[in-house]
């Protein structure tokens, strides 16, 4: 059984998703979602333990060895991504029972939880697969289900937000598909490990550069990298509270993982960051995200929109770590990826509790909440301090590594941006 864990990681939520439509009672669909998420979390924990003990796991389907068959490849990084995605889904789905009941009509909750589990399936599949086209398929599964989840918000503007996300997400997916198609035409393979071996032979061709450019822009849209972030603020602000917490903690983080995988595992650092002028471009875009998104967040009256713009700024920090092209920078990116998932998930969960209690997420309505909801506001305060990077918090550690990486490279403007943005 333990040898089949990589397959079960994706198959269990995929099978459970349509079952939610067959269960008419909202309590039953919610319970199935929680149990499925918990099972995914348990499996990801076992996979992580196996990777720590035995090293990289290669799993092939149907006995067809890569590159001819579909393969899953799990190392330490994506094992942790699997764990964080499944853990966030479990925690937020427990919270979702009351939240969803108050925001979504009972007859639509089966559709809601079906979309939730499909989104979980897609995110787990993206993290675990070792096949580029398979990654695109899982990316579309998670994206399409995300559009449904966002559109189910009780504010009519959620439909506009979902449509805007649909348009930009489709453009991003098209760019990614074109990039993968160019790589396949050039190398004759879709297996990422095989691509990594063949790309150096054709790295100087225009096709390789075009494929890399299409992939980078497409993934940038999925990440919500400034200035391709326009879909994110409305999506997070008008989605149901549970959806905002789930997507803010997982979706963009998995997209950042995809960018890291293509840069460092498929194309290689030398091609992606040296041959192509990506490092400088990422530094400029990351710095712009930190400065402008942070400034816009300050002037938001809706706390959900404020946290959404904060997410755009935090994505800027993640991208700055990649642009620094150093072990410290990459460490900072990976650490901040996990830290931000936990911090932003906690903040949106706390905000969801507040919105359910007072019926508003406006800043002006927060007066006196420290007395009325001390524990909830305590969690919100701790998450906010960690987001800033105050010492003794998780956010401080990852930002400290970013500062060290900037000092090592002598990139003083980036150092100023990191400190000013915090």
C-alpha atoms as one frame of an Amber mdcrd trajectory, in Angstrom:
protein
   0.000   0.000   0.000   2.771   2.445   0.894   4.212   2.175  -2.628   0.887
   3.456  -4.015   0.787   6.580  -1.844   1.723   8.995  -4.689  -1.244   7.784
  -6.752  -3.617   7.832  -3.774  -2.562  11.416  -3.001  -4.420  12.597  -6.103
  -6.938   9.797  -6.692  -8.715  10.032  -3.316  -9.842  13.693  -3.605 -10.564
  13.176  -7.322 -12.980  10.318  -6.551 -14.484  12.082  -3.531 -15.307  15.250
  -5.509 -18.252  13.891  -7.564 -19.544  12.004  -4.516 -20.361  15.378  -2.952
 -22.983  15.872  -5.658 -24.647  12.586  -4.693 -24.928  13.546  -1.029 -27.908
  15.833  -0.615 -27.319  16.864   2.990 -24.875  19.782   3.469 -23.495  18.159
   6.635 -22.617  14.986   4.714 -20.841  16.870   1.920 -18.904  18.930   4.444
 -17.918  15.825   6.419 -16.739  14.054   3.253 -14.610  17.095   2.366 -13.007
  17.204   5.819 -12.306  13.447   5.838 -10.871  13.566   2.301  -8.643  16.540
   3.127  -7.467  14.806   6.303  -6.686  11.647   4.311  -4.677  13.723   1.826
  -2.824  15.328   4.738  -2.027  11.915   6.233  -0.781  10.605   2.890   1.376
  13.690   2.296   2.854  13.265   5.777   3.718   9.629   5.021   5.223  10.637
   1.668   7.349  13.310   3.359   8.583  10.766   5.911   9.430   8.388   3.070
  11.350  11.094   1.186  13.282  12.046   4.325  14.161   8.387   4.861  14.781
   7.134   1.320  15.311  10.200  -0.854  13.531  11.109  -4.093  10.464   9.011
  -4.982   9.811   8.090  -8.636   6.360   6.656  -9.352   5.247   5.531 -12.820
   1.746   4.633 -13.978   0.854   1.392 -15.755   4.401   0.078 -15.712   5.428
   2.543 -18.434   8.779   3.985 -17.463   9.485   7.659 -18.058   9.665   9.397
 -20.457   7.069   7.215 -22.231   4.580   7.033 -19.363   3.202   9.536 -16.875
   5.491   9.823 -13.870   5.310  11.412 -10.456   8.571  12.608  -8.955   8.667
  13.712  -5.328  11.632  15.388  -3.675  11.868  17.288  -0.404  10.492  20.568
  -1.775   7.309  19.278  -3.375   6.776  16.853  -0.479   6.525  19.900   1.784
   4.246  21.623  -0.757   1.941  18.590  -0.707   1.851  18.711   3.083   1.124
  22.439   3.306  -1.661  22.293   0.676  -3.412  19.310   2.260  -2.987  20.704
   5.786  -4.430  24.088   4.814  -7.355  22.348   3.105  -8.044  20.298   6.234
  -7.917  23.261   8.612  -9.958  25.586   6.407 -12.565  22.941   5.553 -13.226
  22.448   9.277 -13.784  26.198   9.562 -15.889  26.179   6.395 -18.921  24.445
   7.892 -20.344  27.505   9.648 -18.910  29.976   7.150 -20.305  28.217   4.085
 -23.679  27.646   5.757 -24.017  31.404   6.293 -22.814  32.455   2.827 -24.035
  29.738   0.434 -27.521  28.301   0.049 -27.948  24.679   1.143 -28.821  23.356
  -2.334 -25.553  24.793  -3.731 -23.243  23.402  -1.063 -22.786  20.083  -2.874
 -21.457  21.985  -5.898 -19.273  24.099  -3.611 -17.584  21.131  -1.924 -17.207
  19.324  -5.259 -15.322  22.344  -6.611 -13.299  22.488  -3.382 -12.088  18.889
  -3.717 -11.378  19.334  -7.425  -9.287  22.391  -6.594  -7.438  20.358  -3.962
  -6.900  17.585  -6.527  -5.446  20.034  -9.022  -3.098  21.688  -6.533  -1.813
  18.338  -5.256  -1.387  17.091  -8.822   0.607  20.174  -9.825   2.974  19.638
  -6.919   3.478  15.910  -7.391   3.683  15.399 -11.155   6.901  15.014 -13.092
   5.260  15.533 -16.484   4.886  19.002 -18.029   1.584  18.368 -19.832   0.186
  16.576 -16.793   1.079  19.707 -14.821  -0.940  21.801 -17.276  -3.958  19.487
 -16.905  -3.851  19.708 -13.112  -3.366  23.470 -13.374  -6.582  23.732 -15.371
  -8.467  21.492 -12.933  -7.490  23.746 -10.040  -8.157  26.934 -12.021 -11.601
  25.966 -13.325 -12.733  24.867  -9.883 -11.332  28.108  -8.409 -13.516  30.142
 -10.764 -16.581  28.272  -9.480 -15.580  28.718  -5.836 -15.035  32.462  -6.230
 -18.296  32.954  -8.143 -20.276  31.442  -5.239 -19.683  34.458  -2.988 -22.811
  36.135  -1.619 -21.787  39.494  -3.105 -22.821  39.838  -6.753 -19.410  41.326
  -7.474 -18.012  37.816  -6.945 -19.328  36.945 -10.428 -17.356  39.820 -11.941
 -14.280  38.803  -9.948 -14.604  35.192 -11.125 -15.044  36.314 -14.742 -11.978
  38.566 -14.533  -9.986  35.674 -13.058 -11.337  33.391 -15.806 -10.149  35.721
 -18.574  -6.683  36.305 -17.123  -6.336  32.686 -16.025  -7.200  31.492 -19.524
  -4.580  33.800 -21.026  -2.018  32.469 -18.557  -2.966  28.858 -19.281  -2.702
  29.490 -23.033   0.796  30.909 -22.625   1.823  27.912 -20.519   0.404  25.457
 -23.067   2.215  27.214 -25.930   5.459  27.092 -23.931   5.065  23.380 -23.224
   4.190  22.759 -26.880   7.346  24.531 -28.049   9.468  22.483 -25.662   7.859
  19.271 -26.899   8.440  20.249 -30.523  12.076  20.971 -29.690  12.905  17.958
 -27.502  10.243  15.332 -28.230   9.482  14.744 -24.555   7.203  16.063 -21.814
   8.901  14.412 -18.861  10.555  17.136 -16.770  13.625  15.070 -15.914  14.077
  14.194 -19.582  13.530  17.835 -20.567  16.282  18.881 -18.158  18.709  16.533
 -19.950  17.773  17.590 -23.485  17.328  21.361 -23.149  21.088  22.153 -22.729
  21.666  20.713 -26.215  19.185  23.156 -27.778  19.441  26.038 -25.315  20.739
  28.498 -27.908  17.743  28.119 -30.219  14.983  30.689 -30.555  12.404  27.990
 -29.880  13.872  27.248 -26.441  13.942  30.932 -25.575  10.403  31.471 -26.833
   9.163  28.455 -24.868  10.811  29.760 -21.728   9.334  33.230 -22.262   5.803
  31.892 -22.770   6.068  29.710 -19.673   7.416  32.540 -17.532   4.655  34.977
 -18.517   1.945  32.336 -18.152   3.143  31.277 -14.714   3.520  34.950 -13.778
  -0.203  35.401 -14.431  -1.018  32.417 -12.236   1.279  33.738  -9.492  -0.352
  37.194  -9.708   3.081  38.737 -10.173   2.888  42.524 -10.458   1.639  43.911
 -12.873  -0.197  40.687 -13.828  -2.012  40.689 -10.494  -5.237  42.456 -11.444
  -7.431  39.381 -10.945  -6.310  38.709  -7.367  -7.689  41.605  -5.237 -11.286
  41.196  -6.392 -11.080  37.395  -6.310  -9.967  37.344  -2.671 -12.234  40.213
  -1.615 -15.538  38.857  -2.939 -15.039  35.085  -2.672 -16.608  33.218   0.275
 -14.470  33.584   3.408 -13.340  29.941   3.378 -12.353  30.184  -0.290 -10.307
  33.340   0.321  -8.419  31.581   3.124  -7.831  28.422   1.084  -6.732  30.076
  -2.164  -4.630  32.775  -0.480  -2.678  30.100   1.377  -2.262  27.615  -1.480
  -2.962  28.672  -5.076  -0.282  31.311  -5.645   2.206  29.325  -3.534   1.824
  26.289  -5.772   2.274  28.574  -8.801   5.525  29.894  -7.293   6.618  26.283
  -6.828   5.931  25.680 -10.546   8.127  28.666 -11.440  10.918  27.324  -9.226
  10.564  23.870 -10.775  10.881  25.150 -14.333  13.724  27.555 -13.559  15.920
  25.269 -11.483  14.893  21.719 -12.470  13.850  21.933 -16.128  15.738  24.818
 -17.774  18.519  25.090 -15.222  19.800  28.155 -13.411  22.443  29.015 -16.018
  19.944  29.230 -18.866  17.014  30.742 -16.965  18.844  33.362 -14.948  22.059
  33.968 -16.909  21.423  33.289 -20.619  17.955  34.811 -20.354  17.848  38.176
 -18.534  15.319  36.843 -16.037  17.139  37.695 -12.800  17.091  41.443 -13.445
  13.512  41.323 -14.707  12.325  39.415 -11.644  14.177  41.835  -9.361  12.413
  44.809 -10.958   8.968  43.169 -10.906   9.428  41.847  -7.368  10.548  45.245
  -6.096   7.631  46.940  -7.855   5.212  44.484  -6.246   6.598  45.138  -2.764
   6.478  48.930  -3.141   3.261  49.549  -5.073   1.090  46.739  -3.693   2.065
  47.642  -0.121   1.222  51.293  -0.785  -2.162  50.399  -2.295  -2.943  48.071
   0.623  -2.566  50.944   3.102  -5.488  52.838   1.554  -7.968  49.940   1.506
 -11.033  50.160   3.743 -12.040  46.534   3.108  -9.699  44.289   5.117 -10.064
  41.425   2.624  -8.846  43.708  -0.165  -6.061  44.941   2.099  -4.909  41.357
   2.695  -5.243  40.650  -1.029  -2.897  43.505  -1.961  -0.631  42.378   0.857
  -0.475  38.977  -0.861   0.688  40.664  -4.073   3.447  42.381  -2.080   4.459
  39.128  -0.392   4.662  37.445  -3.791   7.132  40.206  -4.614   9.335  39.032
  -1.735   9.189  35.467  -3.055  10.247  36.613  -6.511  13.054  38.779  -5.101
  14.499  35.667  -3.463  14.578  33.906  -6.840  16.151  36.919  -8.568  19.081
  36.978  -6.136  20.341  33.659  -7.601  21.985  32.391  -4.432  21.456  29.594
  -1.899  20.362  32.175   0.689  17.896  33.734  -1.751  16.386  30.387  -2.720
  16.197  29.386   0.944  14.403  32.655   1.693  11.903  32.035  -1.115  11.073
  28.500   0.008  10.849  29.500   3.678   8.677  32.510   2.904   6.467  30.386
   0.675   5.577  28.130   3.606   5.505  30.957   6.151   3.226  33.112   4.037
   0.861  30.199   3.429   0.427  29.793   7.182   0.319  33.526   7.961  -2.147
  34.512   5.259  -4.298  31.458   5.864  -4.529  32.361   9.565  -5.340  35.994
   8.773  -8.139  35.129   6.354  -9.542  32.541   8.765  -9.586  35.109  11.577
 -11.153  37.656   9.241 -13.792  35.112   8.243 -14.709  34.620  11.911 -14.923
  38.392  12.378 -17.068  38.860   9.266 -19.408  36.072  10.421 -19.697  37.658
  13.874 -20.200  41.318  12.922 -21.355  40.930   9.313 -18.638  43.173   7.898
 -14.973  43.216   6.939 -14.704  47.018   6.857 -11.895  48.599   8.841 -14.250
  51.083  10.494 -16.310  48.248  11.998 -13.311  46.740  13.816 -13.546  49.228
  16.677 -13.718  47.450  20.032 -13.244  43.951  18.581 -10.257  43.358  20.852
 -12.687  43.253  23.782 -15.469  41.352  22.003 -13.279  38.743  20.248  -9.937
  38.707  22.110  -8.738  35.275  20.905  -9.626  35.916  17.275  -8.014  39.348
  17.302  -4.990  37.835  19.054  -4.542  35.421  16.147  -5.025  38.298  13.699
  -2.385  40.352  15.527   0.172  37.520  15.576  -0.395  36.838  11.873  -0.011
  40.526  11.063   3.220  40.832  13.058   4.614  37.774  11.296   3.623  39.256
   7.943   5.590  42.403   8.795   8.584  40.310   9.848   8.810  41.251  13.522
  11.563  39.303  15.367  10.428  36.099  17.099   7.937  35.391  14.293   8.184
  33.020  11.316   8.071  35.909   8.850  11.213  37.406  10.368  13.269  34.290
   9.573  12.483  34.238   5.850  12.930  38.005   5.485  16.233  37.762   7.355
  17.466  35.282   4.752  16.314  37.697   2.048  18.336  40.493   3.649  21.409
  38.239   3.866  21.037  37.216   0.221  20.773  40.862  -0.881  23.876  41.740
   1.156  25.819  38.822  -0.370  25.012  40.020  -3.891  25.576  43.672  -3.003
  22.134  44.584  -4.312  21.576  47.610  -2.093  18.428  48.851  -3.873  16.805
  45.442  -3.285  17.857  45.572   0.368  16.205  48.981   0.741  13.011  47.649
  -0.879  12.909  44.649   1.477  13.326  46.812   4.572  10.991  49.588   3.402
   8.289  47.128   2.352   8.332  45.498   5.763
